[in-house]
């Protein structure tokens, strides 16, 4: 009934297995990949013809984590998987980016790739397994795919690269000083196609070494996929790339010179209008048959690409007249918004980000319901890209994949310089509003985020800057690396290479290749050029803010105190009664963890002190010989009971009230009266003994021996 094919190999510390032919047989390609006990199923389907008039490649990649894979029930009211989580969205992008350039040029049939996590051993991250499964499914499906690719994760510990480190090792790297890198690399047998990383100030050589190590480690996986395809692949889909050479030559003849003139305009809006006018002029001179040709859009785009690329490589001339390694003019401003905790406006050429920092308490931490377990995050970075930032009118809705991806890239870049939670016990939310965009708004978010947090008083270890690099690689082997690329250079170039870091090293590296990979020589040049650009940007940022700013009066102050763990129950009280009273009376937020660390937060310093004193009075022990302020709670014939230390009461014997004989304590005291008392000690039964007569009831100071004698004589 089934025609199964199964291939296995030892990869690192686990066995990697690829299976096809038994499940999802109506899909064009279906592969189940297993690493250790983590299993992902990838299914590929594709339309057998393109939609008429479609001038783009409609590839869709979905990655789904099923909670049953880890023996969990989803959270939430409906108790089922719903909208994609951030991890699912980022992993879908991780798979999409290296496979998209490898479809045969001109192929515009709809392709759907669906990866489903079926089992998770909590050791091997399913994102890498999903990437391998997707590549294998594409390779056996018959779709015109010039793969396969493979991917792996690389850690860096004690100067050694680690292949596919455990999930736990990669979690919360900021608090794991031994692990300095979380790098994902995807590539073919011959070249690297995609890089994504979170790093902790690694040098350029260390990062390049990690990428090279990863590429070496994926070679046997590529061979395993090829071996599977040799036994199980379907017949290749009969697809011939469209030949539009004649149409291209016509378009080129009609508009090359005018297109060059349009691309020589440095202002983006003027250039865009001029390029659009040239396109319309070209179309106005074409026949009806040529206008109806589905390849007209491709021909015009090719003309744009040739015009831009030839100027860069042959003449070393860019659209806006800059040198290849020159960064656009930068203006950095901080404190631009009056009521926010921290703000900045970072402008680089025609790219601008307004970045705002908000400081919160432990209640504001994000609780993340992940496949490998729930955890909390005290650093959030959200990126927004409204249509007006590129001069367009468009739909506004929830964040899309691009916004989530760009926000995560900036988050990774800034992670490395955040203070430890024990030193700075705040939840930090950074929001980047892109107000203008013409090239690398994610790197503007990194720069603006660094400035905004420093303006908010966050003690960063060092400022972080980022820069986007580009590449033009011609068929004859000539190439040029561009620093701080424009939108058009990204769109028509061959590489998007983003590098962020401090003066000491790289904190994030992201690379996407549109051609069949790049050589180590090109990557080394790009890293070196990026370092120069980063240092220049850091210098410009330093002009705006050289050190952390003052805390906003609107930001919460947070004080921490450590209490004995056996006192936690007393502070919380039955059903939370005590801690609710502390919050209500003081006006401060109070949070206690299982280790006895108490965080008290309020913009009002008096509220913090009041809550601190109330908690201290509960957990601390009264000291013998010390003077306390108390309140009379009960009067009896032989003395008065005084509440003097939190909930603790003690007896002031009638003989200890004043330095004279009293008929009854009520002669001088009444319930509710505030008095100063000295703790004399404890009797044989542990009862508290207090005294008033040796304390000045107006000042609370203990009376001297002479003063006591004077009062006794009176």
N, C-alpha and C positions, 0 to 999 in steps of 0.2 A: 504493500500500500504506500509506503514511504520510500523515497530515494534519498537517503541521508548521506551527507558528506561531513566529516568531522576531522579537524586538524588541531594539533596541540603542540606546545613548546614550553620549555622552562624559560621564564622571563623574570629576572631578578630572583626574588625569594618565592614566587608563586608560579603556578601553571596557568598559561593563557590558552584558552580553547575557543575555537570558532566552529559553529555548527550551522548547517543549512539543509533544507529539503524536507523538514518535518512539520514546521509551524508556519502559519501564514503563507500558504502555498499560492494564493491568488495574487499576492503582491508580486511586483516585477522582481524584487530582490528582498530576501529576508535572511538575516544572520543573527544568531544568538551568540554573544561573546561573554565568556566567563573568565575572570581573573580572581584567583582564590575562591571565595564564595560570593563574589559580587557578579551579578548577571544582568546584562542589558540586551534587550531585543531591539534590533533596528530593521525597519521596513521601508522599502523604497517603491514608489509608484511614479509613473510619468505618463503624460499625455502623448499620444502617438502622432499628434500634429499640433502645430502652434495655432493660436487664435489669430484670425485674420487682422492684419494691421498692427499687431503687437510688436513694439520695437524695444522690448527689454526682456531679460531672462527671469521668469517668475519661479525662483527657487524658494521654497519654504522649509525651514527646519524646526521641528518641535522636539523638545526633550521633556519627558514627564517622569517625576519621581512618585512611584506608588508607595504609600506608607506601609502597606502590607509587606513590602520588601525588607523592612527592618522590624517587622512584628509590632507596628504601631497603629493606633487609630488616629486619624487626623483630628486636629483641634477645630474649634468653631462650632457654630450651632448645627450645621447640616452634617457634620462628621463625614465629609467626603472631599476628595481633592477638587479644588475649584480653579480660580484664575492662577496662572503661573506664578510661582514664587520668584524672588530675585535670583536665587541660585539656578532655577530652571531657565529663566530668560538668558542669564549670562552663559550658561552651558550651551544653549541653542546657538547663541552667537559664536561661541568658541568652536563649534562644529561647522557652522556656516562659512566662517571666514576662510579657512584653508581649502575647502572643497569648491567654493564658488568659482575661483579663477581656473579650475582644472576641467571645466566642461568645454567641449569643442567650441571655438568661436563661431558665433552665428546660430547656435542652438538656442531656440526660444520657446521650446515646449515646456509646459508646466511640470515641475518636479516637486514631489513631496517626500521629505525624509522624516520619519517618526521614530524616536528612540524612547523606549520605555524601560525603566529600572524595575526588574522583577525580583531581585534579591540583593541585599547589601550586607556584607560581613562586618561593617563598621571599621574596616581596616583599609581596603582599597576604594578610593574615591570613584564613584561610577561615571564621572564625567570623562575620564580617560578611556574607560571601557566603552562608553557610548560613542566616542569619536572613532575608535577602532571598528566597532560594529557597523557604524554608518558607512565608513569607507569600504568595508568588506561587502556590505549589502549593495552599494553602488557598483562595485567592481563585478559582482556576479549578475547584476540586473540586466546588462546589455545596453544601458543608457550610454551615450557617448561621453564618457568620463575618462580623463587622461590621468587617472591615479594608478595605483592606490596611494593613499597617505596613511601615516600612522602618527600617534602622538604619545607623549609621556610627560610625567611631572618630575621635576628635579628639585631636591633640597640641597642645602649647603651647610655642613656642620663640621666644625674643627678642621676647616680647610679642605674638606673632602666633599665631592658631589655625591648625592644619594639618589638612586633611581626609585621613583614611585614611593616616596615616604608615606607612612601611615597617615590616615585622616587626622588622628589625634595630634600627630607631630606638626601638621600644617594649621591646626586651629589656634587662633589667637597668638600669632607669631610675636606680636608686640610684647607679650609677657613671657616669651620663651627666648632668652638671650643666646642660647646655644644654636638655635636654628635661624639662619639669616636670609633664607630665600624660599619662595614658592613660585616656581617657574613652570609654565606649560609651553611645550614646543610641539608643533605639528609640521610634517614635511613629507616629501616624496623620498625615493631612494637617493636622488641626486641633490636635492636642495631643501632648504628650510622655507616654509610657506607662512608660518604664523608663530608669534611669540606673545605671551601674556605673563606678567610677573608682578609680584610684590617682593621688594628687596629691602634690605636694611644697610644702606650705604655701602654697596659693593663697588669695587673699582670697575673700570671699563674692561680690563683684562679678565677679571673674575666673571663678569657677565658673559663675555664672549666665550670663555671657557665652558660655562654652563650650557650655552646654546650648542656649542660643538659637541659636548658630552651627550646631550639629549639626542642630537641627530645621529650619533653613532649608535645609541641604544635602540632607536626605532628601526634600524635596518632589518633585523631578523623578523620584526613584526610585519613589515612590508613584504618580505619574502613569504611569510606564512599566508598572508592574504592572496598573494599571487598563486601559491600552491593550491589554496582552496578554489580559486577561480579556474585554474587549469582543469579541475575535476568537476566543477559544478556550475560554471558560468553559462548563461543563456547566450544565444546567438546575438552578436552586436546589432543594435538597432540600425537600420539602413538610413543613415543620415549623411548627406553631403553638404558641407558648408556652402552657402550661397555665393555665387560669383558675381560680384557687382563692380568688377574692375572698370568696365566701360563707363558705368554711371559715375564712379568716383572720378575718373579722368575728366568727365564733363563738368562735374561739380568743381573740381580743382581748377580747371581752365576758366570757369566763370567767376570764381571768387577768391582765389588764393591771395592775390595782392591786397584785396580789400579786407580779407580776414586778418592778414598780417598787420594792416593799419589799425584795425579795430583792437587787436590784442596788444598794440603798442600804447593804448590809453591806460594810464596808471590808476585812475579812479574806478572803483568796482562798478558803481551804478552806471556811470557813463560807458564803461567798457561793455557791460552786459547789454545795454541798449544798442550799442554799436554792433555787437556780434549778432544780436537778434535781427537788426536791420539788414546785415549782410546775408543772413540766412534767407530772409524774405526776398531779397533781391535775387539770390540764386534761384529760388523756387519760381520766381516770376519769369525766368528765362527758360524754364524746362518745359518739355512737352507734357501733354496729359498722361501719356503712357509712363513717362519718367516720374511724374508726380504720384502716380498710383503705385509705383514700385515700393514694396515693403522694406527695401533696403536703403531707401533714401536717407532715413535718419542715421543709419550706420555710416553712410558715405560722408555726410556732413560732419558727423562726429570725428571720423578719421581725418578729415581735412583740418579740423580744429586741433587735433592731436599732433598732426605732422607740423603744423605751423608753430605751435608752442614748443614742441620737443626739439625741433631742428635748431631754433634760436638758442635754446639752452645749451645743447651739446656742442654745436659748431661755433656759435658766437659768444658763448658764456653770458648771454643776455636774458634776463628774466622779464616777465610781464611789466613789473613796476620799475624796472631799471636797476634793481639792486644787484650787487655781486652775489655769487652763489652761496657764500657763507655769511651774508649780512642779515642781521635781525632788523625788523621794522622799528620805527621810533616807538618808545615806550613812555607812558605816563602812569605813575602809580600814586594813588591817593588813599588815605585812610580817614576814618571818622566822618564819612560822608552823610550818615543818617543820624539824627539826634537822639532817638529813643531806643535804638537797638543796642545790644551789648557790645557788638563789634561790627565794623563794616569797612569795605574797601571798594574802590572802582579801579580796575586794572584795564588799561587800554594799550593794545599793541597793534599799530596800524589801524586796520578796519575791523579788528576783533576786540570786543569789549565785554567784560563780565563785571556785574555788580554782585559782590559776594557778602553775605551777612552771616554772622555767627551769633548763636543763642546759647546761653549756658543754662542748664537745668539741673535737677536733682536726680537721685536714684529712681524716683518715681517716673522719670522721663526716659529711662533706658528702654531700648527696643527689645522686646522679647521675640526671639526667632524660633519658630517651630520647624526644626530641620530634621532630615531623615536620620541623622546620627545622634539626635537628641536636642532638647531645648537649651538655649543659652541666651545671654543678655549682651547687648552691645551698647557701650556708652559713647560711641562716636558715629555720627550719622552725616552723610553728605548727599544732598539732593541737587540734581542738575536739571534746569528747565531751559528749553530751547523754543521760545515762541516764534510764530511765523514772521512777526515784524522785524526780528533780528536779521533777516535776510531780505527785507523789503517786500514780503509777500503777504497776501491775505489767504489764510488757510484755516483748517479745522483745528480747534483747540480742545484737547481732551486729556485723559490720564497719560502719564509718562509712557512713551513707547520704548521699544527695545534699544534704540539708539541712545535715548536719554538715560536709561538705566545703565547701559554699558559705559557711557562717558562719565557718569557719576561714580561708578565703581572704579574706573581708572584713576580719577582724581582722589578717591578715598584711599586707594592703595598707595598712591604717591605720598600722601600726607601722614599715613599710619606710623611711619618709622620715626617721626620726630615728636610724637605726642608724649606728654609726661605720663608717668605711671599713675594709675588711679589712686594709689595711696598718697601720692604727692599732690594730686590735683583732683579731688573727688567730685568732679562735675560730669554731667552728661553734656557733650558738645554736639550741637547740630549746626552744620554749615550748609547754606543754600546758595547756589550759584545761579543767578538770573542772567542769561546771555542776552545782552541788549543789542549787540552787533556781532556779526559773524562773517569772517572771510579768512578762514584758515585756523584750525586748531583751537576751538573754544574750550576743549577739555584741558589743554595746557594753560589757557588763561584762567580757568577755574582753579587749577593748582596754585598758580601765582597769587591770584586774588584770595584764595582760601587761606594761604599762609599769612598774608597781610591782615586779613580780617580777624583771624584767630589771635594774632599778636596784638591787634588793636583792642581785642576783648580782654587782654590780660592773660591769655593762655601761655604758660611758659614753655614754648616749643624749644626743642634741643637745638634747632637751627632752622632758618627759613628754607623753603623748598621752591624751586622754579622748574618749569618744564618747557620743552621746545619740540616742535614737530619737524621731522626731516622728510625729504622727498627724494625720489630717484627717477632719473630718466635713463633707461637702458636701451640703446638702439640695436637693431639687428646685426650691425657690423661689429658689435662689441664695445663701441664707445659708450661711456656713461658719465653722468654727473650727479653728485649729491647736493641737494638744496637744503639750506637752513631756513627754518621758519616759513613753511610753505603756505601759499595762498590756496583758496578753495579751488581755483581752476587748475593749479599745479597738482593738487591732490587728485582731482577728478580725472585729469588727463595723464598723470604720471604713473609710475609702476610700483611705487612703494609709499606706504604711510608708516613712518617710523617715529614713535613718540618716546622721548626720554625725559624723565623727571628725577630730580635729586637735589642734594645739598652740595656745598663745596667739597665735602668729604667723599661723596659717592652717590651712586644711583639708588633711588628708592622705588622706581617703577620703570618698566620697559614694555612697550607694546609695539608689535610690528605686524603689518599685513602686506602681503606681496600679491601683485596682480599678474605677474609673469611667473615662469617656472622656477622661482627661487633666485637667490642671489648668492654670490661667492663670499667666503670669509673676508676677502680683501675689501669688498664693497662695504660689508658690515663694520669692519674695523674703521674704515674711513668715516662712515656715518656716525659711529660712536665718538670718534675723536672730534669731529665737527660739532656734534651735539654738545659735547662737554664745553667747547669754547662758547657756544651760544648760551648754554646754561649759566656759565660764569658771568657773561655779559648781562644777562637778565637779572641775576642776583644782585649785581652792582647797581642796576637801575632801581630795583626794589628797595635796596638799602637807603636810597635817597629819601624815600617816603617814611620809613620807620626803621630805626636802628635797634630798638629794643621793645619789649612788651609794653603795651599801653596800660593806662590805669583802668581799674575795674569800673564798669558803668554803675551808676547809682541805682539803675533799674535791674541789675543782675543780682541773683541770690548769692548771699555769702554762705559758705558751708564750713562748719567746724566739725571736726571728728574727735571722738573720745573712745577710749577702750574701757569696757566694763568686764568684770568677771563673767564667764559664761553661765555660772550658777545663779547669777543675778538677772539674767535676761527675762526670766519668767516674772520676776517682781516688777521690772520696768514695764512690761507689756500688760500685766495684770490679767485677771480672769475675763476672758472674752475681749481682751484689748481695752478694758475699762481704764486702766492707769495711763496708758500711752495716749488714749483719746483725750483724757483730762489734761495731760501735759501740752498737747497740741492746741487745745481750746484755750487754755489759760495763757500760754506763752505767745501763741500766734505763729509759731515756727513749725516747719515740717520736720518730722523725726523718722529716721529709718534705721533699723537694727538688723544686722545679719547674724548668721549662726556662729560667727567667730567672736561676737561681742563688740564689733565695731559699730559705733553709733554715729550717724551723720545728722547734723542739725542744720537746717537751711532756712534762711529768711533774708530779704534785703535789709531788715531792721536788726542792727547789732544788739539792741536791748532784748529783742525777742529771743535771739540765739542764747544770750547770757541767762535769761530767765529759764529757758528749757534746760540749759546745761546745769544750772543750779538745782532744778527740780530732780533731774536724773541723778545728779551727784548725791543728793540727799537720800535717795533710795538705795544706791549701791554702796556708798561709802559707810564706814563705821565711825561712830563718834569717838573723839579722842579725849581721854581723861585729862582734866586740867584746862580744857579749852572752853572759851566763852561762846555761847550761842544765843541767838534771838529766838524767843518762843512765844507761844500763846497759851494762856490759862484755859484749860478745857473743862476742869472740874475742881470744885472746892469742897473739902471735907473737914471734919473737926481737927484732924491732926496735920493738915497741910493743904497743898494745892498740886494738882497734876498739870504739868506743862508739856504741850507738844512742841518739841524743840529741834527735831532732826528728821525732816520728812514726816513719816507716819509714826515716828518713835516718841513715846511719852515717858516722862520721869516725874518722880515725886520731889517737891520742895517741902521739906518738913517745916512745921510752923516755927521751929527754932532757927531755921535757915533763911527766913524771909527778911527779917530786919535785925539790926544789932540792938534790939530791945525786946522785952517780953510782950507778946500779943495775947489778948483774950481769945481771939479767933482769927483765922486767916482772912475772913471776909472784912475785917477792919480796914485792910489796905488793898485787898485784891477783889476782882470780880471776873466772872467768866468772859472770855473774849479779849481780855486785856493783854497787850503785848508787853513782855518783860525780857530782861537779860538774865541768863542763868549760866552758872559754871558747873561743868560736869565733875562731880567729886569722885565718882567711881561707881562700883556695883556692889550690892550687898551679897550675902552668902547664897541667896536664891536667884541671883542674877538681875535683881531689880535695880533700876537706875536711880542714883542719888544725885539730886541737884541742889544748888544753893543760889540765893539771890543777894544775900547781904554783903558779899565781898565784891559785888559788881556795881559800878556807877550806873544807875538805871536811866540816866539821860544820855550818856555817851557810849555805854557798853564796855568801858574800860575797867579792868580789874583794879580795885582800890589798893593803895599802898598800905603798909602796916600802920603808919601814922594816921592815915585817913580813917582806917577802921576804928582805931582807938578814939579818935575825935567823935565819930558818929555814935560809938557806944557810950561815951560820956554825955552826949546830948540826950 
